[in-house]
Amino acid sequence: MVREAMLQYADIALILVPLAGALLSFVLPRAVSLIGIASAVGITFCALGLTETLLTNGVRQHLVGGWGAPLGIELRADGLSTLMLLMTAVVGLGISLYARVWFRSEANKAIWFWPLWLLLWTALNALFLAADLFNLYVTLELLGLSATGLTALAGSAAALGGAMRYLLVSLFGSLLYLLGIALIYHQCGNVDIALVAECLSPTSPSWAALALIVSGLVLKTALFPFHFWLPPAHASAPAPVSALLSALVIKATFYLLLRLWLDLFSPLAPQLDSLLGLLGAAAVLWGSLLALRQVRLKLLIAYSTVAQIGYLFIAFPLASVGMSAWNGALYLALSHALAKASMFMAAGNLMRHAGHDRIRELDLVAQRLPLSVTAFALAGMSIMGLPPSGGFVAKWWLLESALQQGMWSLAIVLVVGGILAAAYVFRVVGFAFTESPVTHEACPIPRAMEWIALVLALGSLLLGVFVQPPLEVLAVGTPLAGGN
């Protein structure tokens, strides 16, 4: 009976469970860790239940209060949204377990971390399930405000500066998105995505709305050259916060852009995909080159995120013929979420162990923290696109699509990006085995923090072995079922 109820209301529970956990965390600050872990486990079970329901019964639609569009709020779960919910649940559970150990010695920060993290998780789940443009705006605002609070959690000048920059960018991006919604509502008289798709036509207001919404979401996703806010925000935050920002938050705005592109905008601007692909290619090269130049490990990983975002946008021009490139982009988002969370956790372990994250002074850390270095190296395999990782499968699909369509410049970027990624990953691993002229007093690290990072890294590799199950989920109720 309980299991049937969970399957029936899994979509609602995915929003209510983290929201209830966040509110309880405010009311019961002494039990925040327990509430956070219990919420994370509950969300994971709900995501698995929704996945089972989707595969059995197809697309799920839930009319909140029994009112449908355009008067009521509708929640919709198809293969694309369910896969993102499942990714968020798995990575979020790992981050929650890691954060429980990380903040054990910083109870004053844990009191703020857990409610903000659960509010952010609420926003992520609500965004993936929302079926109208205005509710998507509400979730974007909640996502940006909670992420800003988490970014400032360290309390240092660098953290506060990065958080303020993130807040201003987030608000400006949301404002552009809201203005685009206003134009669409003026033209169509509603904001339900399915109904808007029926009335939207290639007119000046539609093109203006397209420009505003895409600009706002590209800014919030940190696509080159709008990436200036991401490295300071990610690098100055505590390791669990850096992991969730890089692995999950930027995926939400990319998901939203992809969803609106597929459902609304692709017929309106047939040349815009080429521009997005060009910016994506520039992001791959520029982000990788800047990652190579960094002297701090967390900044290197942050600029690596800038590069990996570029791969997601390279899929736009490649997907103009067939849908296999979208499968590559979505699979890359999944593997990147696991790998990048693992890399930031490993970097946090190294930083807490040595008291710094200067790459040249890692000082034989591979002998002291072998699991953390192994986790970083395995996650780096997915970032580089080496087999048998999920990153390899995703980038192979993108490369295959580029070669089939004769887009040689994008194919070259994909190959060069992988080589540059190998250069900065092996640079870190090399110094981890090298004795440093500057030694530091080591601090012991709980073994659980190392194991969590390693498990997530192994997950990014297993995605390259078990390819079919995610594709089966993705194919339900979406146009992303093209062959590979």
Beta strands, then each sheet from edge to edge (+ up, - down):
strand 1: 60-64
strand 2: 73-77
sheet 1: 1+ 2-
end
